[in-house]
Structure formats: structure tokens, C-alpha cells
Amino acid sequence: MNLPNKISITRICMIPVFVLAFFLDGILPFNYAIAAVIFAIAACTDFIDGYIARSRGLVTNLGKFLDPIADKVLVATAMIVILTMQDSLFAMLGEMQTAIYIGTAISISVILARELIISAFRQIAAANGVVMAADKLGKYKTTFQDASIFVLILAADIPDTAGVVVAWIGFALFAVATILTVWSGISYVVKNKQVLQDKKD
């Protein structure tokens, strides 16, 4: 097993550690901040393993399987646990908490739906021998998603007005991530629409 694949597996192993730290509220001091840092480190490994694999010619079928799985499970897990923060993160927003919570839940459902759709799209493409290049919009989407998750979780451990400000920054980043998610998903399908066309005899 080469280095990039080992890094991908490490990212997968960090997911339960992240969840454990996140839910140790009242037991582990600054558990949200610690969980946010663990998430950030795990998210950074996504860029590291891809760079090493491409630059050293270490791209393998196992890596092509592990890397996207690790990335999607990490992000999906983080987004789901954020929805459990009603008494911490969302409570900081006062009268806006219900509206922001509903909006966040809708955005998360859209983001997860997009990932499932694009994964299915890639499966169809692979079955037909079509190679689809990575989209820059997708990379921007991932960056904003990771940044927003880190900031939102971290905000819950920052007291008073500073925490509220950081939370709003996180939600702003998350809004941009949602827009980029939808935009990149549509762009990806449109650019590769031939994948959905049946071959004529």
C-alpha cells in the first residue's frame, strides 16, 4: 500500500475520533475546538494525498476508491453532527436560530443530494469508459465546505460576542459553499451530458 492510500485510510480513521471529541461536551474541555482542529487536519489530508499521488505517479485504483469515500464520509459526518448543535451553535443566534437552523438543514440535504447524484453520474461514466476531468468549481466548493465546517464548530467554543461573530462568518461561508455545490453540480452534468445519452447502434 503506497503513501497516498495510507493517508486516505488515516483520514477515515480520524472520523470516529472527530465524532468522539465532538460529543464529549462537559467531559473534554473545549471539545468543539478540538473536534474542529481534528476535522481541519483530516480535511487537509485530502489535498495532501491527492498531491502526492499525482506528483509521484502513485495513482492507483485503490486510491481512486478510498480518496473520494474518505472525503465524502468526513464532510457528511461533520454536517450531520452540526445539526445536533441546537443548544450551542444555533442558540448563539437568538431570534434567528430557528430560521438559520432550518436553512442549514435544507442546505445540508441539498449538498448531500448533490454528492449522491454526482457519484452516480461518475459510475455511469466509468461504466461507459468516459473519463471526466476534475472541475475547478468542485475544488472551490470543497474548500468553502471545509472552511465553513471548521469555523462553525469552532464558534461554539468561543464565548460572548466574538463567538456570535465567528458563527455568522461560518454561516456566510456555508451559504457560499451551498451555492458553489449547486453550481458545480449543474456545471459538471452539463459539461458531461453525453454520459446520459444512450449509444445508438
C-alpha positions in Angstrom: 0.0 0.0 0.0 1.5 3.3 -1.0 1.7 6.6 1.0 -1.3 8.4 -0.5 -3.5 5.4 0.3 -2.2 5.2 3.8 -3.1 8.9 4.2 -6.6 8.3 2.9 -7.1 5.4 5.4 -5.8 7.7 8.2 -8.4 10.3 7.2 -11.1 7.6 7.5 -9.8 6.6 10.9 -9.9 10.2 12.1 -13.7 10.4 11.5 -14.7 8.5 14.6 -12.1 10.4 16.6 -13.6 13.6 15.4 -17.1 12.5 16.4 -15.9 11.3 19.8 -14.3 14.6 20.6 -17.4 16.5 19.3 -19.8 14.7 21.7 -17.6 14.9 24.8 -19.2 18.2 25.8 -18.9 18.7 29.5 -16.2 16.0 29.8 -13.4 17.2 27.5 -12.6 21.0 27.8 -13.0 22.9 24.6 -14.3 19.7 22.9 -15.7 21.7 20.0 -12.5 23.4 19.3 -10.6 20.1 19.5 -13.1 18.5 17.1 -12.7 21.4 14.8 -8.9 21.0 14.7 -9.2 17.3 14.1 -11.6 18.0 11.2 -9.3 20.6 9.8 -6.3 18.1 9.9 -8.4 15.4 8.3 -9.6 17.8 5.6 -6.1 18.9 4.8 -5.0 15.2 4.2 -7.5 15.2 1.3 -5.3 17.7 -0.5 -2.1 16.1 0.6 -2.8 12.5 -0.6 -4.0 13.8 -3.9 -1.0 15.9 -4.5 1.5 13.1 -3.5 -0.4 10.6 -5.7 -0.3 12.9 -8.8 3.2 14.3 -8.3 4.9 10.9 -7.7 2.8 8.9 -10.1 1.2 6.9 -7.3 -2.4 7.0 -8.6 -4.0 3.5 -8.0 -7.4 2.1 -8.3 -7.5 1.6 -4.5 -6.7 5.3 -4.2 -9.4 6.3 -6.6 -11.8 4.4 -4.4 -10.5 5.4 -1.0 -10.0 9.1 -1.5 -13.5 10.2 -2.5 -15.1 7.9 0.0 -12.9 9.3 2.8 -13.7 12.9 1.8 -17.4 12.4 1.4 -17.9 10.5 4.7 -15.8 13.1 6.6 -17.8 16.0 5.3 -21.2 14.3 5.5 -20.5 13.2 9.1 -19.4 16.8 10.1 -22.5 18.3 8.5 -24.8 15.9 10.3 -23.3 16.5 13.7 -23.6 20.2 13.2 -27.3 19.8 13.1 -27.1 18.5 16.7 -25.7 21.9 17.9 -29.1 23.5 18.6 -28.2 24.2 22.2 -24.7 25.6 21.4 -24.0 27.0 18.0 -27.6 27.8 16.9 -28.6 29.0 20.4 -26.0 31.8 20.0 -28.1 33.4 17.2 -31.0 34.5 19.4 -34.3 35.1 17.5 -32.7 33.9 14.2 -31.7 30.5 15.4 -34.8 28.6 14.1 -34.6 30.2 10.7 -30.9 29.6 10.4 -31.3 26.0 11.6 -33.9 25.2 9.0 -31.9 26.9 6.3 -28.8 24.9 7.3 -30.7 21.6 7.3 -32.1 22.4 3.8 -28.6 23.3 2.6 -27.1 20.1 4.0 -29.8 18.0 2.3 -29.0 19.8 -1.0 -25.3 19.2 -0.6 -25.6 15.5 0.3 -28.1 15.0 -2.6 -25.6 16.6 -5.0 -22.8 14.3 -3.8 -25.0 11.2 -4.4 -26.1 12.5 -7.8 -22.5 13.2 -9.0 -21.3 9.8 -7.6 -24.0 8.0 -9.6 -23.1 10.1 -12.6 -19.5 9.1 -12.4 -20.4 5.5 -12.0 -22.3 5.7 -15.3 -19.4 7.4 -17.0 -16.9 4.8 -15.7 -19.2 2.0 -17.0 -19.1 3.6 -20.4 -15.4 4.2 -20.4 -15.7 8.0 -20.2 -13.0 9.9 -18.2 -14.2 13.1 -16.7 -11.7 15.8 -15.7 -11.9 17.4 -12.3 -13.8 20.7 -12.2 -12.3 23.8 -10.6 -15.7 24.7 -9.2 -15.7 21.4 -7.4 -12.4 22.3 -5.7 -13.7 25.7 -4.6 -16.8 24.0 -3.3 -14.8 21.6 -1.2 -12.6 24.4 0.2 -15.6 26.5 1.3 -17.3 23.5 2.7 -14.3 22.5 4.8 -13.7 26.1 5.9 -17.3 26.7 6.9 -17.5 23.4 8.9 -14.3 24.3 10.8 -15.5 27.8 11.6 -19.0 26.7 12.7 -17.8 24.0 15.1 -15.1 26.3 16.5 -17.6 29.1 17.1 -19.4 27.0 19.7 -16.3 27.2 22.0 -15.8 31.0 21.6 -17.6 32.9 24.2 -19.8 36.0 24.1 -20.0 38.4 21.1 -16.8 37.0 19.5 -18.4 33.6 19.2 -21.5 35.1 17.6 -19.4 36.9 15.0 -17.4 33.8 14.2 -20.7 31.8 13.9 -22.1 34.3 11.4 -18.8 34.1 9.4 -19.2 30.3 9.4 -22.8 30.5 8.1 -21.8 33.0 5.4 -19.1 30.6 4.3 -21.6 27.8 4.4 -24.0 29.8 2.2 -21.3 30.3 -0.4 -20.4 26.6 -0.2 -24.0 25.7 -0.8 -24.2 27.9 -3.9 -20.9 26.5 -5.2 -22.2 23.0 -4.6 -25.3 23.5 -6.7 -23.4 25.5 -9.4 -20.6 22.9 -9.7 -23.1 20.0 -9.8 -25.1 21.5 -12.6 -21.9 22.6 -14.5 -20.5 19.1 -14.1 -23.5 17.4 -15.5 -24.0 19.9 -18.4 -20.3 19.6 -19.4 -20.6 15.8 -19.5 -24.2 15.4 -20.6 -23.1 12.9 -23.2 -22.7 10.4 -20.4 -26.5 10.2 -20.1 -27.1 9.7 -23.8 -27.8 6.2 -25.0 -25.5 4.9 -27.6 -27.0 4.3 -31.0 -26.4 1.1 -32.8 
